[in-house]
Amino acid sequence: MLTWINEFLQDMRAQKLRTTLTLFGIIWGTIAIVVLLAVGEGFKNQTVKNMHGMGTKVAVIFGGATTKPFGGFGIGRGIPLEELDAGLMEQRIQGIDEATIEYSSDYLITSYRNNAMTPGLTGVEVPYSDLRNIYIQAGGRWLNQLDVEKQRRVAVIGNKAKETLFGQEDAIGKTVFVGNAPFVIVGVMQEKTQNSNYGTWDADRLFIPYTTYKSMLPGQRVNVLLYRVKDPTQSEDIRKEVRQVLGNHHRFDPADEGAIFIWDTVEADKFFFYFFLGLNIFFGVLGMFTLAVGGIGVANIMFIVVQERVKEIGIRRAMGATRTSIMVQFLIETLFIVGMGALIGFGAGILLLKAVTLLPIQDAVGTPSLSLEVALITVSILMIIGLVAGMMPARKAAGLDVVECLRT
């Protein structure tokens, strides 16, 4: 075995230009697959992270107006949301993990010393932060049940609103005025990536107990309802149940989609799952075509190697070597070339990905991720290309006639 390996390496050294060009095809194809798939994976992860700034497995319900007559009522009747609705959904729909309410307005001026702004004033319950993925910076806290029960004038401020009002000053324990009402800041929201909202970005909000909100702005109705599903695969059925429960309570046709509007983030997750699956398949096919060009080069060089070693093949066959052993020999040589190019390509691809991470584009397209999945896909494609490129020359070598080989 060592003899034919040495002969093969000698052939490669003797044909440096041919070998280099062949290796370049495999190296470039490997780089293309690694980079394309890793960039696609990073883009997917960043998009999912951005989407989940709104919350994970969360749906938001907005009140609308009826578009169908029902129960003696005509069309165009407004459907106002109520605090009771959240409890009804939790009690009657098993697939809902948790539901809550939200009051909001964006016209009250909030001030601290000489700084002022109009944040999104949001009245919420305690579970709201968990549903909406709102986390608090160290040293502060979220609203608690006593805050709600005692209608305390405490607030959690979004990170950008905090910068506007306080700058670099610590906001915890400081008092801001919402209109003429004083509120003590008990927490500052951690910065988060959020690519969608309804009304105001969380970073620009001021969160207060909903009971306090109602005492300040009596008569205002619930703006939205939020709920989180236990099993995202059941989200469509749960939406139907939500319409049924709220339809019974507010007396509208559950099939009337205009009565309430449900924004279900699970549906967006499904869309992006299939979108990025298709995108990664496209990238994989594109990289595979690039590798196929390199594979053709490998096949060509192996056909030439077979032609140059006809006499050696004849001698080995005359000494008892089987067709299978001849075929395996040339197949291994092909895989050796592909493997060497793939190893260099992987290294170059990883270096290129590290260079990409230095660019200030992570917030938009994410950080390229060379995951185990990407590595396995790349290796699988390389193995297929190597086997296909090596099989034809190997079969030709194994099929040569012994006598004709010895005559050459």
Beta strands, then each sheet from edge to edge (+ up, - down):
strand 1: 58-63
strand 2: 96-105
strand 3: 110-112
strand 4: 115-117
strand 5: 120-124
strand 6: 154-157
strand 7: 175-178
strand 8: 181-188
strand 9: 205-209
strand 10: 224-229
strand 11: 260-264
sheet 1: 4+ 3- 7+ 8- 6- 9+ 5+ 2- 10+ 1- 11+
end
